[in-house]
């Protein structure tokens, strides 16, 4: 799974070996998984009537608003 993939650096999944660097792991596996679960949770909450919108995700940007 990480650089070199010697011994404990590889992981198996359905008879397939995965060998990647730490950066590749984060970019190609962790980040997409994170956003998939974030969007899925958002959709479930919206479906159940929770009033969420863009402002709930970008509150940190309110400091940059011009009036």
Steps between C-alpha positions, in 0.01 A plus 500: 500500500793732557831568326702190434218258572738249652323270739261715705474774234236327289140423567274247334144539388313226316822331388650829376807662653508876551832681509511878525683780675350683795423800277329279240298336776375835630432650157348195331325321788451705818388828338235345271372281786472803728303705248278206406397454863463875558268542201304187589443623855399843365248341262350279772464798735342716228265217405387481863424872513811642668543858372859485375643716228824637360535745790538204736814391313667835438459681832874565505458710184265750668806692624582583136160643405500856373213729583 
